[in-house]
């Protein structure tokens, strides 16, 4: 399995040499970002927030309930 289920729920956004790690829990926020400008990051955060329920559901389908670790 890829990733570390002991880490809080997050997503990675990559493209054109840019990379960001976005926390989904406890709230949507930037963990790390390289190369994205502030407008792009605002858009990324908005999209992740809009898709938060789907991201959480898929994370738990993939890793199981990490709180039971």
mmCIF file as gemmi writes it, N, C-alpha and C atoms, coordinates in Angstrom:
data_model
loop_
_atom_site.group_PDB
_atom_site.id
_atom_site.type_symbol
_atom_site.label_atom_id
_atom_site.label_alt_id
_atom_site.label_comp_id
_atom_site.label_asym_id
_atom_site.label_entity_id
_atom_site.label_seq_id
_atom_site.pdbx_PDB_ins_code
_atom_site.Cartn_x
_atom_site.Cartn_y
_atom_site.Cartn_z
_atom_site.occupancy
_atom_site.B_iso_or_equiv
_atom_site.pdbx_formal_charge
_atom_site.auth_seq_id
_atom_site.auth_asym_id
_atom_site.pdbx_PDB_model_num
ATOM 1 N N . UNK Axp A 1 ? 0.831 -1.181 0 1 0 ? 1 A 1
ATOM 2 C CA . UNK Axp A 1 ? 0 0 0 1 0 ? 1 A 1
ATOM 3 C C . UNK Axp A 1 ? 0.878 1.247 0 1 0 ? 1 A 1
ATOM 4 N N . UNK Axp A 2 ? 0.47 2.229 -0.732 1 0 ? 2 A 1
ATOM 5 C CA . UNK Axp A 2 ? 1.216 3.488 -0.76 1 0 ? 2 A 1
ATOM 6 C C . UNK Axp A 2 ? 0.757 4.392 0.371 1 0 ? 2 A 1
ATOM 7 N N . UNK Axp A 3 ? 1.639 5.267 0.772 1 0 ? 3 A 1
ATOM 8 C CA . UNK Axp A 3 ? 1.272 6.261 1.767 1 0 ? 3 A 1
ATOM 9 C C . UNK Axp A 3 ? 1.424 5.741 3.183 1 0 ? 3 A 1
ATOM 10 N N . UNK Axp A 4 ? 1.14 6.599 4.122 1 0 ? 4 A 1
ATOM 11 C CA . UNK Axp A 4 ? 1.269 6.283 5.528 1 0 ? 4 A 1
ATOM 12 C C . UNK Axp A 4 ? -0.064 6.536 6.208 1 0 ? 4 A 1
ATOM 13 N N . UNK Axp A 5 ? -0.799 5.477 6.536 1 0 ? 5 A 1
ATOM 14 C CA . UNK Axp A 5 ? -2.127 5.675 7.123 1 0 ? 5 A 1
ATOM 15 C C . UNK Axp A 5 ? -2.079 6.257 8.531 1 0 ? 5 A 1
ATOM 16 N N . UNK Axp A 6 ? -0.894 6.317 9.141 1 0 ? 6 A 1
ATOM 17 C CA . UNK Axp A 6 ? -0.79 6.919 10.477 1 0 ? 6 A 1
ATOM 18 C C . UNK Axp A 6 ? -0.772 8.431 10.397 1 0 ? 6 A 1
ATOM 19 N N . UNK Axp A 7 ? -0.562 8.948 9.205 1 0 ? 7 A 1
ATOM 20 C CA . UNK Axp A 7 ? -0.572 10.392 8.995 1 0 ? 7 A 1
ATOM 21 C C . UNK Axp A 7 ? -2.009 10.852 8.82 1 0 ? 7 A 1
ATOM 22 N N . UNK Axp A 8 ? -2.29 12.096 9.196 1 0 ? 8 A 1
ATOM 23 C CA . UNK Axp A 8 ? -3.632 12.638 8.992 1 0 ? 8 A 1
ATOM 24 C C . UNK Axp A 8 ? -4.004 12.566 7.516 1 0 ? 8 A 1
ATOM 25 N N . UNK Axp A 9 ? -5.294 12.536 7.243 1 0 ? 9 A 1
ATOM 26 C CA . UNK Axp A 9 ? -5.779 12.461 5.861 1 0 ? 9 A 1
ATOM 27 C C . UNK Axp A 9 ? -5.244 13.656 5.079 1 0 ? 9 A 1
ATOM 28 N N . UNK Axp A 10 ? -4.679 13.359 3.89 1 0 ? 10 A 1
ATOM 29 C CA . UNK Axp A 10 ? -4.11 14.405 3.045 1 0 ? 10 A 1
ATOM 30 C C . UNK Axp A 10 ? -4.134 13.968 1.587 1 0 ? 10 A 1
ATOM 31 N N . UNK Axp A 11 ? -3.938 14.924 0.706 1 0 ? 11 A 1
ATOM 32 C CA . UNK Axp A 11 ? -3.805 14.643 -0.721 1 0 ? 11 A 1
ATOM 33 C C . UNK Axp A 11 ? -2.566 15.365 -1.23 1 0 ? 11 A 1
ATOM 34 N N . UNK Axp A 12 ? -2.016 14.838 -2.32 1 0 ? 12 A 1
ATOM 35 C CA . UNK Axp A 12 ? -0.885 15.465 -2.99 1 0 ? 12 A 1
ATOM 36 C C . UNK Axp A 12 ? -1.378 16.011 -4.321 1 0 ? 12 A 1
ATOM 37 N N . UNK Axp A 13 ? -0.931 17.196 -4.666 1 0 ? 13 A 1
ATOM 38 C CA . UNK Axp A 13 ? -1.264 17.831 -5.941 1 0 ? 13 A 1
ATOM 39 C C . UNK Axp A 13 ? 0.067 18.093 -6.633 1 0 ? 13 A 1
ATOM 40 N N . UNK Axp A 14 ? 0.215 17.539 -7.85 1 0 ? 14 A 1
ATOM 41 C CA . UNK Axp A 14 ? 1.477 17.667 -8.574 1 0 ? 14 A 1
ATOM 42 C C . UNK Axp A 14 ? 1.224 18.062 -10.017 1 0 ? 14 A 1
ATOM 43 N N . UNK Axp A 15 ? 2.171 18.781 -10.593 1 0 ? 15 A 1
ATOM 44 C CA . UNK Axp A 15 ? 2.09 19.113 -11.998 1 0 ? 15 A 1
ATOM 45 C C . UNK Axp A 15 ? 3.093 20.157 -12.394 1 0 ? 15 A 1
ATOM 46 N N . UNK Axp A 16 ? 3.692 19.985 -13.545 1 0 ? 16 A 1
ATOM 47 C CA . UNK Axp A 16 ? 4.632 20.955 -14.111 1 0 ? 16 A 1
ATOM 48 C C . UNK Axp A 16 ? 5.732 21.348 -13.127 1 0 ? 16 A 1
ATOM 49 N N . UNK Axp A 17 ? 6.261 20.361 -12.408 1 0 ? 17 A 1
ATOM 50 C CA . UNK Axp A 17 ? 7.34 20.636 -11.474 1 0 ? 17 A 1
ATOM 51 C C . UNK Axp A 17 ? 6.892 21.249 -10.163 1 0 ? 17 A 1
ATOM 52 N N . UNK Axp A 18 ? 5.592 21.356 -9.958 1 0 ? 18 A 1
ATOM 53 C CA . UNK Axp A 18 ? 5.052 21.92 -8.719 1 0 ? 18 A 1
ATOM 54 C C . UNK Axp A 18 ? 4.479 20.784 -7.875 1 0 ? 18 A 1
ATOM 55 N N . UNK Axp A 19 ? 4.42 21.009 -6.568 1 0 ? 19 A 1
ATOM 56 C CA . UNK Axp A 19 ? 3.963 19.954 -5.663 1 0 ? 19 A 1
ATOM 57 C C . UNK Axp A 19 ? 3.364 20.601 -4.422 1 0 ? 19 A 1
ATOM 58 N N . UNK Axp A 20 ? 2.262 20.045 -3.96 1 0 ? 20 A 1
ATOM 59 C CA . UNK Axp A 20 ? 1.662 20.515 -2.712 1 0 ? 20 A 1
ATOM 60 C C . UNK Axp A 20 ? 1.085 19.322 -1.973 1 0 ? 20 A 1
ATOM 61 N N . UNK Axp A 21 ? 1.146 19.393 -0.672 1 0 ? 21 A 1
ATOM 62 C CA . UNK Axp A 21 ? 0.515 18.413 0.203 1 0 ? 21 A 1
ATOM 63 C C . UNK Axp A 21 ? -0.544 19.176 0.981 1 0 ? 21 A 1
ATOM 64 N N . UNK Axp A 22 ? -1.774 18.694 0.913 1 0 ? 22 A 1
ATOM 65 C CA . UNK Axp A 22 ? -2.902 19.383 1.513 1 0 ? 22 A 1
ATOM 66 C C . UNK Axp A 22 ? -3.525 18.499 2.585 1 0 ? 22 A 1
ATOM 67 N N . UNK Axp A 23 ? -3.581 19.003 3.824 1 0 ? 23 A 1
ATOM 68 C CA . UNK Axp A 23 ? -4.275 18.287 4.883 1 0 ? 23 A 1
ATOM 69 C C . UNK Axp A 23 ? -5.775 18.367 4.617 1 0 ? 23 A 1
ATOM 70 N N . UNK Axp A 24 ? -6.47 17.274 4.854 1 0 ? 24 A 1
ATOM 71 C CA . UNK Axp A 24 ? -7.928 17.242 4.736 1 0 ? 24 A 1
ATOM 72 C C . UNK Axp A 24 ? -8.548 17.234 6.134 1 0 ? 24 A 1
ATOM 73 N N . UNK Axp A 25 ? -7.838 16.68 7.09 1 0 ? 25 A 1
ATOM 74 C CA . UNK Axp A 25 ? -8.269 16.662 8.493 1 0 ? 25 A 1
ATOM 75 C C . UNK Axp A 25 ? -7.149 17.204 9.366 1 0 ? 25 A 1
ATOM 76 N N . UNK Axp A 26 ? -7.418 17.901 10.421 1 0 ? 26 A 1
ATOM 77 C CA . UNK Axp A 26 ? -8.76 18.187 10.938 1 0 ? 26 A 1
ATOM 78 C C . UNK Axp A 26 ? -9.498 19.245 10.129 1 0 ? 26 A 1
ATOM 79 N N . UNK Axp A 27 ? -8.757 20.054 9.374 1 0 ? 27 A 1
ATOM 80 C CA . UNK Axp A 27 ? -9.385 21.004 8.449 1 0 ? 27 A 1
ATOM 81 C C . UNK Axp A 27 ? -8.524 21.104 7.199 1 0 ? 27 A 1
ATOM 82 N N . UNK Axp A 28 ? -9.118 21.544 6.114 1 0 ? 28 A 1
ATOM 83 C CA . UNK Axp A 28 ? -8.383 21.673 4.854 1 0 ? 28 A 1
ATOM 84 C C . UNK Axp A 28 ? -7.363 22.806 5.001 1 0 ? 28 A 1
ATOM 85 N N . UNK Axp A 29 ? -6.089 22.466 4.804 1 0 ? 29 A 1
ATOM 86 C CA . UNK Axp A 29 ? -5.022 23.458 4.918 1 0 ? 29 A 1
ATOM 87 C C . UNK Axp A 29 ? -3.78 22.956 4.183 1 0 ? 29 A 1
ATOM 88 N N . UNK Axp A 30 ? -2.85 23.857 3.955 1 0 ? 30 A 1
ATOM 89 C CA . UNK Axp A 30 ? -1.626 23.527 3.234 1 0 ? 30 A 1
ATOM 90 C C . UNK Axp A 30 ? -0.601 22.964 4.211 1 0 ? 30 A 1
ATOM 91 N N . UNK Axp A 31 ? -0.101 21.771 3.918 1 0 ? 31 A 1
ATOM 92 C CA . UNK Axp A 31 ? 0.984 21.188 4.708 1 0 ? 31 A 1
ATOM 93 C C . UNK Axp A 31 ? 2.321 21.633 4.133 1 0 ? 31 A 1
ATOM 94 N N . UNK Axp A 32 ? 2.447 21.531 2.809 1 0 ? 32 A 1
ATOM 95 C CA . UNK Axp A 32 ? 3.669 21.916 2.099 1 0 ? 32 A 1
ATOM 96 C C . UNK Axp A 32 ? 3.281 22.378 0.704 1 0 ? 32 A 1
ATOM 97 N N . UNK Axp A 33 ? 4.067 23.276 0.143 1 0 ? 33 A 1
ATOM 98 C CA . UNK Axp A 33 ? 3.813 23.714 -1.222 1 0 ? 33 A 1
ATOM 99 C C . UNK Axp A 33 ? 5.104 24.205 -1.861 1 0 ? 33 A 1
ATOM 100 N N . UNK Axp A 34 ? 5.343 23.752 -3.071 1 0 ? 34 A 1
ATOM 101 C CA . UNK Axp A 34 ? 6.523 24.16 -3.834 1 0 ? 34 A 1
ATOM 102 C C . UNK Axp A 34 ? 6.089 24.509 -5.254 1 0 ? 34 A 1
ATOM 103 N N . UNK Axp A 35 ? 6.193 25.763 -5.609 1 0 ? 35 A 1
ATOM 104 C CA . UNK Axp A 35 ? 5.968 26.177 -6.984 1 0 ? 35 A 1
ATOM 105 C C . UNK Axp A 35 ? 4.588 26.706 -7.321 1 0 ? 35 A 1
ATOM 106 N N . UNK Axp A 36 ? 3.584 26.449 -6.496 1 0 ? 36 A 1
ATOM 107 C CA . UNK Axp A 36 ? 2.245 26.978 -6.766 1 0 ? 36 A 1
ATOM 108 C C . UNK Axp A 36 ? 2.173 28.411 -6.248 1 0 ? 36 A 1
ATOM 109 N N . UNK Axp A 37 ? 1.513 29.297 -7.011 1 0 ? 37 A 1
ATOM 110 C CA . UNK Axp A 37 ? 1.337 30.661 -6.53 1 0 ? 37 A 1
ATOM 111 C C . UNK Axp A 37 ? 0.094 30.739 -5.635 1 0 ? 37 A 1
ATOM 112 N N . UNK Axp A 38 ? -0.132 31.87 -5.012 1 0 ? 38 A 1
ATOM 113 C CA . UNK Axp A 38 ? -1.224 32.004 -4.048 1 0 ? 38 A 1
ATOM 114 C C . UNK Axp A 38 ? -2.601 31.797 -4.683 1 0 ? 38 A 1
ATOM 115 N N . UNK Axp A 39 ? -2.774 32.222 -5.913 1 0 ? 39 A 1
ATOM 116 C CA . UNK Axp A 39 ? -4.062 32.023 -6.599 1 0 ? 39 A 1
ATOM 117 C C . UNK Axp A 39 ? -4.309 30.534 -6.849 1 0 ? 39 A 1
ATOM 118 N N . UNK Axp A 40 ? -3.273 29.824 -7.293 1 0 ? 40 A 1
ATOM 119 C CA . UNK Axp A 40 ? -3.397 28.384 -7.523 1 0 ? 40 A 1
ATOM 120 C C . UNK Axp A 40 ? -3.677 27.644 -6.221 1 0 ? 40 A 1
ATOM 121 N N . UNK Axp A 41 ? -2.993 28.03 -5.147 1 0 ? 41 A 1
ATOM 122 C CA . UNK Axp A 41 ? -3.224 27.378 -3.86 1 0 ? 41 A 1
ATOM 123 C C . UNK Axp A 41 ? -4.644 27.626 -3.355 1 0 ? 41 A 1
ATOM 124 N N . UNK Axp A 42 ? -5.152 28.831 -3.535 1 0 ? 42 A 1
ATOM 125 C CA . UNK Axp A 42 ? -6.531 29.121 -3.133 1 0 ? 42 A 1
ATOM 126 C C . UNK Axp A 42 ? -7.501 28.244 -3.898 1 0 ? 42 A 1
ATOM 127 N N . UNK Axp A 43 ? -7.251 28.048 -5.182 1 0 ? 43 A 1
ATOM 128 C CA . UNK Axp A 43 ? -8.102 27.187 -6.004 1 0 ? 43 A 1
ATOM 129 C C . UNK Axp A 43 ? -8.007 25.73 -5.555 1 0 ? 43 A 1
ATOM 130 N N . UNK Axp A 44 ? -6.801 25.273 -5.268 1 0 ? 44 A 1
ATOM 131 C CA . UNK Axp A 44 ? -6.599 23.902 -4.793 1 0 ? 44 A 1
ATOM 132 C C . UNK Axp A 44 ? -7.346 23.689 -3.478 1 0 ? 44 A 1
ATOM 133 N N . UNK Axp A 45 ? -7.202 24.62 -2.542 1 0 ? 45 A 1
ATOM 134 C CA . UNK Axp A 45 ? -7.89 24.489 -1.254 1 0 ? 45 A 1
ATOM 135 C C . UNK Axp A 45 ? -9.403 24.466 -1.432 1 0 ? 45 A 1
ATOM 136 N N . UNK Axp A 46 ? -9.926 25.285 -2.34 1 0 ? 46 A 1
ATOM 137 C CA . UNK Axp A 46 ? -11.371 25.321 -2.591 1 0 ? 46 A 1
ATOM 138 C C . UNK Axp A 46 ? -11.846 23.977 -3.129 1 0 ? 46 A 1
ATOM 139 N N . UNK Axp A 47 ? -11.115 23.42 -4.086 1 0 ? 47 A 1
ATOM 140 C CA . UNK Axp A 47 ? -11.496 22.145 -4.685 1 0 ? 47 A 1
ATOM 141 C C . UNK Axp A 47 ? -11.431 21.023 -3.657 1 0 ? 47 A 1
ATOM 142 N N . UNK Axp A 48 ? -10.367 20.993 -2.862 1 0 ? 48 A 1
ATOM 143 C CA . UNK Axp A 48 ? -10.255 19.953 -1.834 1 0 ? 48 A 1
ATOM 144 C C . UNK Axp A 48 ? -11.401 20.087 -0.83 1 0 ? 48 A 1
ATOM 145 N N . UNK Axp A 49 ? -11.729 21.302 -0.427 1 0 ? 49 A 1
ATOM 146 C CA . UNK Axp A 49 ? -12.837 21.511 0.502 1 0 ? 49 A 1
ATOM 147 C C . UNK Axp A 49 ? -14.154 21.035 -0.101 1 0 ? 49 A 1
ATOM 148 N N . UNK Axp A 50 ? -14.369 21.326 -1.376 1 0 ? 50 A 1
ATOM 149 C CA . UNK Axp A 50 ? -15.599 20.888 -2.056 1 0 ? 50 A 1
ATOM 150 C C . UNK Axp A 50 ? -15.681 19.367 -2.158 1 0 ? 50 A 1
ATOM 151 N N . UNK Axp A 51 ? -14.537 18.715 -2.279 1 0 ? 51 A 1
ATOM 152 C CA . UNK Axp A 51 ? -14.487 17.26 -2.461 1 0 ? 51 A 1
ATOM 153 C C . UNK Axp A 51 ? -14.115 16.517 -1.174 1 0 ? 51 A 1
ATOM 154 N N . UNK Axp A 52 ? -14.128 17.206 -0.058 1 0 ? 52 A 1
ATOM 155 C CA . UNK Axp A 52 ? -13.662 16.647 1.216 1 0 ? 52 A 1
ATOM 156 C C . UNK Axp A 52 ? -14.356 15.33 1.57 1 0 ? 52 A 1
ATOM 157 N N . UNK Axp A 53 ? -15.665 15.273 1.46 1 0 ? 53 A 1
ATOM 158 C CA . UNK Axp A 53 ? -16.38 14.044 1.82 1 0 ? 53 A 1
ATOM 159 C C . UNK Axp A 53 ? -15.932 12.867 0.959 1 0 ? 53 A 1
ATOM 160 N N . UNK Axp A 54 ? -15.779 13.087 -0.331 1 0 ? 54 A 1
ATOM 161 C CA . UNK Axp A 54 ? -15.322 12.03 -1.234 1 0 ? 54 A 1
ATOM 162 C C . UNK Axp A 54 ? -13.89 11.607 -0.884 1 0 ? 54 A 1
ATOM 163 N N . UNK Axp A 55 ? -13.017 12.564 -0.63 1 0 ? 55 A 1
ATOM 164 C CA . UNK Axp A 55 ? -11.632 12.253 -0.279 1 0 ? 55 A 1
ATOM 165 C C . UNK Axp A 55 ? -11.588 11.415 0.994 1 0 ? 55 A 1
ATOM 166 N N . UNK Axp A 56 ? -12.349 11.824 2.008 1 0 ? 56 A 1
ATOM 167 C CA . UNK Axp A 56 ? -12.372 11.072 3.269 1 0 ? 56 A 1
ATOM 168 C C . UNK Axp A 56 ? -12.883 9.652 3.057 1 0 ? 56 A 1
ATOM 169 N N . UNK Axp A 57 ? -13.951 9.522 2.286 1 0 ? 57 A 1
ATOM 170 C CA . UNK Axp A 57 ? -14.518 8.191 2.018 1 0 ? 57 A 1
ATOM 171 C C . UNK Axp A 57 ? -13.494 7.307 1.316 1 0 ? 57 A 1
ATOM 172 N N . UNK Axp A 58 ? -12.833 7.819 0.295 1 0 ? 58 A 1
ATOM 173 C CA . UNK Axp A 58 ? -11.834 7.033 -0.447 1 0 ? 58 A 1
ATOM 174 C C . UNK Axp A 58 ? -10.626 6.696 0.419 1 0 ? 58 A 1
ATOM 175 N N . UNK Axp A 59 ? -10.183 7.637 1.234 1 0 ? 59 A 1
ATOM 176 C CA . UNK Axp A 59 ? -9.05 7.387 2.133 1 0 ? 59 A 1
ATOM 177 C C . UNK Axp A 59 ? -9.37 6.202 3.044 1 0 ? 59 A 1
ATOM 178 N N . UNK Axp A 60 ? -10.555 6.241 3.655 1 0 ? 60 A 1
ATOM 179 C CA . UNK Axp A 60 ? -10.921 5.185 4.596 1 0 ? 60 A 1
ATOM 180 C C . UNK Axp A 60 ? -11.185 3.858 3.896 1 0 ? 60 A 1
ATOM 181 N N . UNK Axp A 61 ? -11.644 3.898 2.653 1 0 ? 61 A 1
ATOM 182 C CA . UNK Axp A 61 ? -11.774 2.661 1.87 1 0 ? 61 A 1
ATOM 183 C C . UNK Axp A 61 ? -10.398 2.056 1.607 1 0 ? 61 A 1
ATOM 184 N N . UNK Axp A 62 ? -9.417 2.903 1.338 1 0 ? 62 A 1
ATOM 185 C CA . UNK Axp A 62 ? -8.069 2.437 1.005 1 0 ? 62 A 1
ATOM 186 C C . UNK Axp A 62 ? -7.303 1.976 2.241 1 0 ? 62 A 1
ATOM 187 N N . UNK Axp A 63 ? -7.296 2.806 3.289 1 0 ? 63 A 1
ATOM 188 C CA . UNK Axp A 63 ? -6.491 2.524 4.47 1 0 ? 63 A 1
ATOM 189 C C . UNK Axp A 63 ? -7.269 1.873 5.607 1 0 ? 63 A 1
ATOM 190 N N . UNK Axp A 64 ? -8.592 1.92 5.551 1 0 ? 64 A 1
ATOM 191 C CA . UNK Axp A 64 ? -9.371 1.495 6.707 1 0 ? 64 A 1
ATOM 192 C C . UNK Axp A 64 ? -9.465 2.661 7.684 1 0 ? 64 A 1
ATOM 193 N N . UNK Axp A 65 ? -10.018 2.399 8.835 1 0 ? 65 A 1
ATOM 194 C CA . UNK Axp A 65 ? -10.187 3.452 9.834 1 0 ? 65 A 1
ATOM 195 C C . UNK Axp A 65 ? -8.874 3.617 10.578 1 0 ? 65 A 1
ATOM 196 N N . UNK Axp A 66 ? -8.096 4.638 10.228 1 0 ? 66 A 1
ATOM 197 C CA . UNK Axp A 66 ? -6.77 4.833 10.822 1 0 ? 66 A 1
ATOM 198 C C . UNK Axp A 66 ? -6.836 5.087 12.317 1 0 ? 66 A 1
ATOM 199 N N . UNK Axp A 67 ? -8.001 5.499 12.825 1 0 ? 67 A 1
ATOM 200 C CA . UNK Axp A 67 ? -8.12 5.776 14.256 1 0 ? 67 A 1
ATOM 201 C C . UNK Axp A 67 ? -8.036 4.502 15.078 1 0 ? 67 A 1
ATOM 202 N N . UNK Axp A 68 ? -8.199 3.341 14.423 1 0 ? 68 A 1
ATOM 203 C CA . UNK Axp A 68 ? -8.128 2.08 15.163 1 0 ? 68 A 1
ATOM 204 C C . UNK Axp A 68 ? -6.707 1.548 15.236 1 0 ? 68 A 1
ATOM 205 N N . UNK Axp A 69 ? -5.723 2.27 14.638 1 0 ? 69 A 1
ATOM 206 C CA . UNK Axp A 69 ? -4.327 1.812 14.68 1 0 ? 69 A 1
ATOM 207 C C . UNK Axp A 69 ? -3.719 2.042 16.037 1 0 ? 69 A 1
